[in-house]
């Protein structure tokens, strides 16, 4: 099934850009309730998988064994922007685990946060693995390896026992056979998982509604993970980013990934959504999420307003002059 038109960007009265994609919303019964485009489109989860990659370590209390603070624990699920408070947490985690930056397989990077990056470049400071937006995830897996007695070397390889544990957890949460999950290599060097949007949404439904998880240890880990994400939203991405802004609403658990994948679950409504913008862009995510929330009648209007502040409907130029419009043009189709 072809992708559907999600967003139009108009400059004057001319459509200058269009963004196509797919949206899937699942109900508490774990069936497709809302769709736009193909709800079974297979997509790589990229960083939207981070809450699930964290589950094995949380299930055995690896972070607590190393004395991680709540903010440090939250960094394990993060695509952080390497703002100073992110870097401080990551450096503390390294010391507590007893590893150093060469042990991190994510590669060197500058911060994604513009101010933090400019400050380091102005001082002539080099790129570091700790600045990589996935360093918290890597540190969480390293802590898990040490707690389990797994080798640290090669922890990023698909056949490493830690990665096998992660794959098994994701398959269980998504209710999708592990052998059918497409495996690639993510930007940070770890395995990346490809599966249909409806099964990604099922996994997020279980984050929002952990009572659906049969295994007690996994359920307890998920409850801890989602509570940390809501309590420390600034750690999950950063200042004025969509994940941190959405997670200010304690009814929502949300996480995005590279190349246009975004996922969120609604606790009270017992719904979850997974969407993919096919050109891989992220700038229209807040507009799409706001429109989804409006269309399902979401009652927390402040959350919707926050989304529109991140991606306003009026399109302004650098001087603040309104020159066009961002317009969500999709309509959720109710299934069944």
N, C-alpha and C positions, 0 to 999 in steps of 0.2 A: 504494500500500500504506500502510495506517495505521501511525502510530508505535506502538512497543511500550512497555510499562511498564518503566522502567529502575530506578527507586529509589522506595521508600516511606519517608516520615518519620513515625514513630509517636510520639505523646505519650500515655503510659500505654499502654492497649491499643487506642487509636483511631488509625486512619490519618488524619493531619492534612493531609499534603501528598503528592502523587504527581508524579513527573517522568517524562515520556515522551520517546522519541527513537529514533534510528536508530544502528546501529553497523555498520561494514564493516571486515573484516580481509582483506587480500590476501596471497597467497603469493609466493614468489620468481618463480613463473611469471606473476605479474601478473594472476592470476585471483582471484575472490572465494573465500576459504576459510572465513571465518566471517561470520555475519550475525545481526543482531537488527533487526527491523523491515525497512525497505527499504534495501538496500545501494547502491541507485542514486538515493537521494534527492538532489535538487539543493540545495546549500547555498552561501551565500557563505563564502569562506575567511576573510574579515576578516584579523586579524593572523597567522593561521596561514600566510598567504602570505609573510610577511616573509623567510624564508630564500631564497625564490625571487626576490623583488623585489631581493635583494642580489646575485644571481648576476651580472648584467651588469657591475656595478662591480668585483666580485672577479675576474671573467674577464680584465679588462684591468689589474688591479693598481692601481685608482684610489686606494684607501686608502694603499697604500705610497707612491704618488707624493706624497701630502700628509703623509707621515710619521706616520700614525696608529699608536698603540700597539695591542697585542693587545686590551686592554680597550675601546679606542675602536672598533676594528673589530667587536668583538662587539656593541656598542651598535647597530650598523646592523640587526641581526636582532631587536632587543629590543622588548618592550612594557614599558619600564622604569617604575619607581614613583617616579622623581625623588628617590631617596635622595641624600644629598650626593655619594656617589661616582659616581652616574649623572650628576648635574648637572655635576660637575667634568669628566667625560669629554666631555660634550656641548659645554661651553664651549670646551674645548681644540680639539675638532674644528672648531667655527665659526672660531676664530682661524686654524687651519691651512688651511682651505679659502679663507678670505677673504670670508666672508659674515657677515651680521648677522641678528638675530632677525626683523626685518621681511621677510627673504627666505624665511622658513619659512611654508609654506601651511597648517600644521596648526592654527593658531589658538592662543589663549592658554589656559592651564590652571593649576590648582594641582596639586601632586603627588598621585598616587593613594596613596602611602604615608601612613598616618594621622599618624605622628609628624612626618614632614617637612612635611605640610600644616599641622598645628596650629602648628608652630614658626613658619612663615612668616606665618600669619594673626595669631598673637600679636604678631609684630613689625610688623604692618601692611604687610607686603610685598605687592606686586601679583602677579597672575597673569602668567606669561610663556610664550611658545611653547616655550622650552627645557624647561619642566616637562611638556609634553605627552608622554604615554607613547609616541608615535610619532616624537618628534623625531629619534631616532637614525636611523630609516629615511629620514626626509626629508634629513638631512645626508648619508647615504650616496648618495642619488640626486643631490643637489646636487654632491657630489664627482665622481660619474660624469659629470654634465653638463659640468662644467668640464674634466675629463680628455678628453672626447670633442669638446669645442668646441660642444656644444649650448647653446642659449639657456637661461638660468636662469629667465627670466620664463615663466610658464605651465607649469612642469615638472610640475605636478599634473594637467594636462589629458590626457584619453585619447588625443588626437591628437598629443601631444608625442612626439618621437622616442625619448626615454628610456622613456616608457610603452609605446610600440610594441615596443621591445626587451624589456621586462619581460614583456609579453603573449606574445611569441614563445617566450621561455624557459619560461614556465609551461606553455604548450601542449605543448611538447616534453617537459618533465618529466612531465606528467600524461597524455601520450599522448591528448590530446583536442583536436579542431580549434579553433583560435583563434577562428574566426568563430562557433562555437557556445557559447563561454564567455560567460555573462551578465555584463554590465558595469553596475555601480552606482557610487555614490560612498560611500566609507568615512567614518567619523567624523572622520578627519583630513584629508579633502579629496582624497585620492588615489583612483584607480580601485580598486574591489573586484571580486573575481572569483567568479562562481557556476558550479559544475560538480558532477557527481555524486560522491558520497562515494567510490565505488570508484576514480575517477580521482584524487581528492585523495590517497587511500591509496597509489596507484601512485607519485605524486610523492614521498611520504614514504618509500616503499620505496627509491627511488633516492637519497634522502639517506642512508639507512642502508646501502645497498649500491651505492655509486657505480660499481662495475664494470659496472652495467647501463646506464650513460650512455655512448653511443657517442662523442660529441664530447669530445676530450681536454681542451680548455680549460675546458669546462663541468664535466667530471669533476674537474679539479684545483681549480676554484673551490669545488665542493661539498665536497671533502675538507677544504679550508681552513676553510670556513664551519662544518661540523659539529665539527671539531676545536676551533675557537674557542669554540663554544657549550658543549662539554663541559669545556674548560679554564677557562672564566670564567662558570660558570653564574649567579653572582649578578648579572651584567650583563644577562641575558636577561629577567628580570622583577624579582625582588627578594627580600628576606628573607622566608622562610617562604611563598613562592609556589610553585604546582605546577610551573611550567616550570623554575625554578631548582633545585627539589628533585629532579625527575626527571632533569635533566641532570647531577646529581652522579654518576649511573650512566653510565659511559662506553660502555655497550652501547646506550644509548638516545639518539635524537635526537627532540626533542619541541617543539611550539609550539602554543599555544592562540590563539583569537581571540574577539572579542566575540560575544555572543548565542549562546553555547552550543557553539561548534565547537571540537573538540580533536583533535589528530593526533599520532601518534608512530610511530617505526620502531624495530625491534629488529635490531641488526646480526648477532649470532650466529644468531638464530632465523630471520633472513631473512623477517620479517613486518612488515607495517605496518597501522595502524588509523586510521580517521577516524570520529569520532562527532559527533552533533549532539543536544543537549538542546533539545527543541522550544520550551520556554518561554523559552529564551535565558539561563537561569541558569548560573552557573559553580561554585557552592559544592559541588556533588556530584561534580564532575570527579574529585577524588582517589579517592573511593569507587568510581566506575565504572572508572577505570584500574586500581585495585587488584584489583577483581573480574575484569577481563579478564586481568590477569597471573596471577592464581591459576588461572583456568579453563584457561589454556594451559600451566600447569605451569612458570611462570617460576622459574628457579633462584635468582635473586638476591633472597632473601627480605627483605633489609634495605631494598631499594627499595620493596617492598610495605608494609613496616612504616612507612616514611616517609610513604607515601600515607595510611595510616590515622591517622597523627598529625595530618595536615592536615584530615582529615574523619573523626573517630572514629565507630565504630559506636554506642557509647553516646552518647545525646543529653543533654547537661548544660545546666542553666540558669546564670544569671550567678553564682549562689552555689556552683556546682560540684556540685549535687545531680543525680544521674542521673534524668531525667524521661521518657526514651523511648529510641528507637533509630533510627538510620539503617540502612536495609536495602537492599542491592542485590538485586533480585528477577529480573533477566534471566539467561538462559542462552544462551551462544553456540551458534548452530546451525551445525554443520559442513556445508559445501556440497561436494558431489561425493565 
